[in-house]
């Protein structure tokens, strides 16, 4: 009674002292509304008070039924608004508990009626957050949770307040849109985070070293966690299902943040569930589920079948804090009402039949009748009130029954959904078992195959080990043999040394023992032996010098013979490289002369002279070959002069080497003639060097025009000579030879015409390049500014003119029967390569969209086609002529035919080997030619040159 009195003093009664009286004419609805408001006000004040005890379940249930009765929470908020929630933390804490229960189990309109107070709840949360002790922080976090719950259900109206949904309803909430599921998962994470914060804060505020769950203060703090556990179980289940759905639609990297956040909340929730299940207070009120040991693996889709939804069970027979024997004011009121009811029942009998204590058995006076009528009216009013109370009770029972039915239906739906899911999982497990069984059979087969392969591999490894052991043994034996050989060599040297020492000692003993004659005789013999050894060494040096000289002469002679080889005719070289080779030869001559002097002074060592002679022969050969290759870039007169000088140089070197190889003529060997030839080659090379450095800049433009004109003139001259040869062939030849000559000369004429078209197109393109690139400068200044490019044009023009001249000469020799068809084919290909060089040099600075460039490329293709026609006609003519030469073997015997067959086979093998060597040599010469041509023409130094010019020229030439 004292506690009730103190509670009534601390919380002002929101009811007025005297309720507004409604007359008899107000009707039963007003009385019913008044009775409902009175009962709700009493229940709310009993549930939300300042006593640090848990909220009684019956008062909270009355508040929940009241929201279903009035289909809203107007009465609840009208009463709560008069409570001092901002001044008493316990009062605010119990308000949060009751409001949480209303949001979960109350009428759906509770959320709508409560949204208008959301800002007030936020302000109150911030206000209580300033307190760090007691219920201050608890109230702040609980109010923040309630605000989050209201916002979540406002954004997601498909979710009921108690969060009970089937899997189908959960899918419908996302509207089959992955973006909606993604956002819904984030909101659930936020919602669950607030629930877990309240959970942890409550546990942190309790002294777990004592049995706080059996104290009223501890139960006051732990009671709201029942609602939190119910919310967390559903949020955890829905989060797992949504994450599996998201992982089936989105990449795993995109959901890394979701997985990290879920793992953190999973650990917290598992720990809080475990700690809650050990408290005595929760054991009699709720069955808390336990989460699995490890979190679900969302990267494996089949892990969804392993997920079990956590189910929180609230036993119906569980005892609650309502069973505590605390005497409340409502109990007193009920007792008072019962006594009043008995009083009214007794008076009702007296009013109808009279009092048993009246003076007479039959007292029917008027005064007693008036009093009886008033008592009847009072009884009627009392009966009306009782009827209204019974109606209210009946409605509460119906509402509670309806709520229980709804909960049972929801539970049935959940169980049906779980049953369907379990059936689906069972079927999935059966299918997966069949699949795994088939996979197991396949793995068994693979295992058998693997075992067979392993066995074969083991055998192979054994064989390999055996071979390796054999190899190791052989290697060891070989090492032993090498070591033994080295030891024997060392022992042999030591024995030789010892023998020498012993012989010397023996000689000394004999010199001491024997007489002077014997020592003289021995000395004579030793002198003769030394003389013979010296003579043998001298003979060996002579033979070595002679062999070296012969090899050097052979190298120079081979080079002289190769100067007329048609293969070298197609290989061009640079004057700079020729000068370098010439200077190397001159230096080598000085080395030979120095070695010659040393050998004449001391003939013991001939190695220096031999090396110098071999190097001289090699350098002279290279110089002659380079001179022959340089002829391709020179004019006809310079080329003939350079060729003659190269031959003269070879002959002079042969004379010089011939004098050096003989010891008798070694002192008379003179290199004057060789030096003179090399000086002449050097002078010609200086004249043939690129004139970009020697010619004045203003002469470059004129030189380009001159070379192009000279090339055109050479082409015209070649065309005229071809016409002349064709006329002579028609006059002097007949039959197959005339047909072959006409075909070849006709293809050569077409080639010359194609070259003329190419030269004209090149001139037009050069003129366009000069006009577009010179700006305000003159053409000569443009050529001088781009001297490297200009020199490339000059070199290409020279090569084209020279090739046309050589082609005509080769054709003339073929028609006279002195030449070879191969020379004609090589010359035509060289012309194609020279024209490709001209095209490459012309298109370096050209615009890729230029029409003149297109015409030049078309002309280049025409030259290639004409070259192919020359080669084809030459090959066809050669075959035709060879076919006409019949071979008569009728007069030969069997032995002669067999001998001829053997000779033919030998000749075929020799020609095949020679062809392979010549092809290798040709490849090396071409490679060297392009390297030297690149250095001479400045392809690497020209900054504006296109890097694809030279490869294109090479590809067109090939």
Secondary structure, DSSP 8 states (H G I E B T S, - for coil): -HHHHHHHHHS--SS-SS-----GGG-HHHHHHHHHHHHHHHHHHHHS-SSSS---HHHHHHHHHHHHHHTSSHHHHHHHTTS-TTT-HHHHHHHHHHHHHHHHHS-THHHHHHGGGHHHHHHHHHHHTT--STTHHHHHHHHHHHHHHHHHHHH-TTS-TT----HHHHHHHHTT-HHHHHHHHHHHHHHHHHHHHHHHHHHHHS-TTS-GGGSHHHHHHHTTHHHHHHHHHHHHHHHHHHHHHHHTTS-TTTTHHHHHHHHHHHHHHHHHHHHHHT-HHHHTT-B-----SS---TTSGGGGGG------B--TT---GGGS----HHHHHHHHHHHHHHHHHHHHHHHHH--TTSSSS----HHHHHHHHHHHHHHHHHHHHHHHHHHHHHHHHHHHHHHHHHHHHHHHHHHHHHHHHHHHHHHHHHHHHHHHHHHHHHHHHHHHHHHHHHHHHHHHHHHHHHHHHHHHHHHHHHHHHHHHHHHHHHHHHHHHHHHHHHHHHHHHHHHHHS-HHHHHHHHHHHHHHHHHHHHHHHHHHHHHHHHHHHHHHHHHHHHHHHTT-HHHHT----HHHHHHHHHHHHHHHHHHHHHHHHHHH-TT--HHHHHHHHHHHHHHHHHHHHHHHHGGGS-HHHHHHHHHHHHHHHHHHHHHHHHHHSSSSSTT---HHHHHHHHHHHHHHHHHS-TTTTS-HHHHHHHHHHHHHHHHHHHHHHHHHHHHHHHHHHHH--HHHHHHHHHHHHHHHHHHHHHHHHHHHHHHHHHHHHHHH-TTS-HHHHHHHTHHHHHHHHHHHHHHHHHHHHHHHHHHHHHTTSS-HHHHHHHHHHHHHHHHHHHHHHHSSS-TT-HHHHHHHHHHHHHHHHHHHHHHHHHHHHHHHHHHS----TT--HHHHHHHHHHHHHHHHHHHHHHHHHHHHHHHHHHHHHHHHHHHHTTTT-TTS-TTHHHHHHHHH-
